[in-house]
């Protein structure tokens, strides 16, 4: 989901027209959010832990965490002045494992999709006619 100026994933107008399944997969379509979810699958983490692990600015991580929280995929617990983020649904780990299995079974064809992935680089030179 694209973040707007307020740091939200989608506006209310957009959210009204998006099915829950599309919203779920759209929230996971961003590489940074997916990396955050993958890290949280290993256990809870603070923003400082995530910025170090991902090599991103605190503001960037915080905006993506807010998006994932808005989607109900993560939440946090406060301990003193620190917040510890964690996945809210263990089924999300199963979903990521299934996606990994699917990518392996398709030979990563989804990643090479010309519409949504990175176009395949041909190892053979083009022949002009």
C-alpha positions as CSV (number, residue, x, y, z in Angstrom):
1,X,0.0,0.0,0.0
2,X,1.4,3.4,-0.9
3,X,1.8,5.7,2.0
4,X,0.3,9.1,1.9
5,X,1.6,12.3,3.5
6,X,0.1,11.3,6.9
7,X,2.1,8.1,6.9
8,X,-1.0,6.0,6.4
9,X,-1.0,3.1,4.0
10,X,-4.1,4.1,2.1
11,X,-6.7,6.8,2.3
12,X,-10.3,5.9,3.5
13,X,-11.5,6.3,-0.1
14,X,-9.0,3.8,-1.4
15,X,-9.5,1.4,1.4
16,X,-13.3,1.3,0.8
17,X,-12.7,-0.1,-2.7
18,X,-10.0,-2.7,-1.8
19,X,-10.9,-6.2,-0.9
20,X,-9.3,-7.5,2.3
21,X,-7.2,-10.1,0.4
22,X,-5.9,-7.4,-2.0
23,X,-5.2,-5.1,0.9
24,X,-3.2,-7.9,2.7
25,X,-1.1,-8.7,-0.3
26,X,-0.7,-5.0,-1.2
27,X,0.7,-4.4,2.3
28,X,3.2,-7.1,1.9
29,X,4.2,-6.0,-1.7
30,X,6.6,-3.4,-0.4
31,X,10.0,-4.8,0.0
32,X,10.8,-2.8,3.2
33,X,7.5,-4.0,4.9
34,X,8.2,-7.5,3.8
35,X,11.7,-7.4,5.3
36,X,10.3,-6.0,8.5
37,X,7.7,-8.9,8.7
38,X,10.5,-11.4,7.9
39,X,12.6,-10.0,10.8
40,X,9.7,-10.0,13.2
41,X,9.0,-13.6,12.3
42,X,12.2,-14.4,14.2
43,X,10.9,-12.5,17.3
44,X,10.0,-9.1,18.6
45,X,12.2,-6.1,17.9
46,X,12.5,-2.5,18.7
47,X,12.8,0.2,16.1
48,X,16.5,0.5,16.7
49,X,16.9,-3.2,16.1
50,X,15.0,-2.9,12.8
51,X,17.0,0.1,11.6
52,X,20.2,-1.7,12.3
53,X,19.1,-4.9,10.7
54,X,17.7,-3.3,7.6
55,X,20.1,-0.4,7.3
56,X,17.2,2.2,7.1
57,X,16.5,5.5,8.7
58,X,14.3,5.5,11.9
59,X,11.7,7.6,10.2
60,X,11.4,5.1,7.3
61,X,11.1,2.1,9.6
62,X,8.5,3.9,11.8
63,X,6.3,4.8,8.8
64,X,6.4,1.2,7.6
65,X,5.6,-0.1,11.1
66,X,2.6,2.2,11.2
67,X,1.4,0.8,7.9
68,X,1.7,-2.8,9.2
69,X,0.0,-1.8,12.4
70,X,-2.9,-0.2,10.5
71,X,-3.2,-3.5,8.6
72,X,-3.4,-5.4,11.8
73,X,-0.3,-7.5,10.9
74,X,1.9,-6.3,13.8
75,X,1.5,-4.6,17.2
76,X,3.7,-3.5,20.0
77,X,4.1,-3.7,23.7
78,X,5.6,-0.8,25.7
79,X,8.3,-1.5,28.3
80,X,9.4,1.7,29.9
81,X,10.3,4.1,27.0
82,X,10.8,1.3,24.5
83,X,8.3,-0.4,22.2
84,X,8.7,-4.0,21.2
85,X,7.1,-4.9,17.9
86,X,5.8,-8.4,17.0
87,X,3.6,-10.2,14.6
88,X,0.0,-10.4,15.6
89,X,-0.8,-13.5,13.6
90,X,1.4,-16.6,13.5
91,X,-0.4,-17.5,10.2
92,X,1.6,-14.8,8.5
93,X,4.7,-16.9,8.9
94,X,2.9,-19.8,7.2
95,X,1.9,-17.4,4.4
96,X,5.5,-16.3,3.9
97,X,6.7,-20.0,3.9
98,X,4.0,-20.8,1.3
99,X,5.2,-17.9,-0.8
100,X,8.8,-19.1,-0.6
101,X,7.7,-22.6,-1.6
102,X,5.7,-21.2,-4.6
103,X,8.7,-19.1,-5.7
104,X,10.9,-22.2,-5.5
105,X,8.4,-24.3,-7.4
106,X,8.0,-21.8,-10.2
107,X,11.8,-21.2,-10.5
108,X,11.2,-17.7,-9.3
109,X,9.1,-17.0,-12.4
110,X,6.9,-14.6,-10.4
111,X,10.0,-12.5,-9.7
112,X,10.7,-12.4,-13.4
113,X,7.2,-11.3,-14.4
114,X,7.5,-8.4,-16.8
115,X,4.5,-6.6,-15.1
116,X,5.3,-7.1,-11.4
117,X,8.8,-8.4,-11.2
118,X,12.1,-7.7,-12.9
119,X,12.3,-8.7,-16.6
120,X,14.5,-11.6,-17.3
121,X,17.9,-10.7,-18.8
122,X,18.5,-12.8,-21.9
123,X,21.9,-14.4,-22.1
124,X,21.6,-14.6,-25.9
125,X,22.2,-11.5,-28.0
126,X,19.2,-10.1,-29.8
127,X,19.0,-10.8,-33.5
128,X,17.7,-7.9,-35.5
129,X,15.8,-8.6,-38.7
